[in-house]
């Protein structure tokens, strides 16, 4: 069941929300690189292959190297991410697993010490949005077929 086709008004509202959040993030200084790194990681953790593909494609278009995209899943052991990117990755994990303990104080403090309040808020809204899209695409079993002749 393809949820975006089956209940188009609800999906359109989610898409409009996503556009509002994207504008909020851009206005807060969240660039495409930081945004896509966080959205890929949340989608990886949620197990959403469809959104991982969409955001990996957008990451490539934003100039993120394939090696960097491959390192997202193992960011704690990797040295390719800046302090801001590491903060975004950690916050992404907290939003995916928010049901376990909310946003832990140590994450709030650590991430809040790196990102401005405006960046933290904007990134939080991006993560709320991607978590919603992940659920729509997973529940709808959106297909992710093999690509032929493509490297992205």
N, C-alpha and C positions, 0 to 999 in steps of 0.2 A: 504494500500500500504506500504510494508516494504521497506523503502528507501535504506537500506544497501544492499538488494538483487536486487533492481530495477536499481541501479546505483552504482555498486560495485566499480568502479575506484574512484568515489568521496568519498565514505565511506572509502576506503583504504587510501586515502590521509588524511582524517580526523583522522583516526587511527594512521597513521604515525606521524602526528602533535601531537597527544596526547602522543605518546611515547617520542617524542622530549621534550615536556613540562614536562613529568614525570622525565626525566633525568635531565633537568634544575632544577627542584624543589629539587630532591635528592641532587644534587651538591650544592644547596644553603642551605641545612640543613633542608629542610621541611620534617619532618618524616611522617610516614604513619598515625599516629594519627591526626596530624594537617591537613594533606591533606584530609583525609576522612571526618573529621568534616566539613570542608569548602565545600566539594563537596556534601555532604548530604544536607547541609543547602541550597545551591544554587538550588539543585534539588527539595527540598521541596517548596521553594518559586516560582519556575517555574511551579510547579504542575506536575513534571515528576515522576510518580510512578515507572516506569521501572528503572530509574537511582537511585532513592532512594533505591530500593531493591538491586541493584548491589553494591552500595557503603555502604549500611548497612552491607551486607555480608562481604565486604572487611574490614569494620571497626571491625567487630567481629573477623575476622582472624588476625587483627592487635592488638587484645587484648582490644578493647574498650568495656566496659560493656554495656549491654542492657539498663540499667538505664541512662547511659551517652548518648546513642543514642537517647533515648526518650526525654532527656532534651534539645537537639539541637534546637528544634522548639521554646523553651521558654528560651533560653540562657540568656536573659537579667535579668530574675527573678531567675535564677538558680545560685548556687554557686559551680558547679562542674567543671567549666572551668577556665584554667589559663589565665593570661593577654594576652599571645600570641594567645591562642585559641579564646578568646573574640575578639581580633583584627581581626583574620581571619574570624570570623563569621560576624563581622561588614563590613569587606571588601566584603564578599560574597553578602551581602545585597545591597551594593552600585553597584556591577557589575550586579546583576539581575535587578535593577531598574535604570541603568545607563541612560536610555532614559529620566528620569525625571529631573535630574539635574547634570548629570555627576558624578564625584567623588567629593562630597562636601569638601571644604577646611578643615573643622573641622575633617572629617573622615581621609583625607589624613594626616593631622598633627598628629592626635591621633594614627592612625595605624603606621605611619612613625616613631613615637616616641617609638614604642614597637618593631617593626620588623626592621631588617637591610634593607638597600636598596635592597640587593640581594634577601632576603626573600620576600620583598614586590613585586618585579618584578616577581619572580617565582610563587608566589601565584596568582598574577594577571593573568599570563598566564594559570595557572590551571583553573581559573575561566572563562577565555575566552573559553577554551576548553570544560568545562562542560556545559556552556551555549549553545554551538553549539550542543553538544550531546543531551542535553535536547530538543532542537528544532527538531532534527532529530527523536528522539523517540516519542515525542508528536505528531508531524505531521504524522508520520508513524503508529500511534496508536499501538505501541508495546504492546503486552498483558502482564498483570501481574496477572496470575491466582493464586488462593488460593493454598497455600502449605498444604499438608497433612502430619502430623507427624513431622513437623519441627518447631523449636523454633526461628530460625534466619530468 
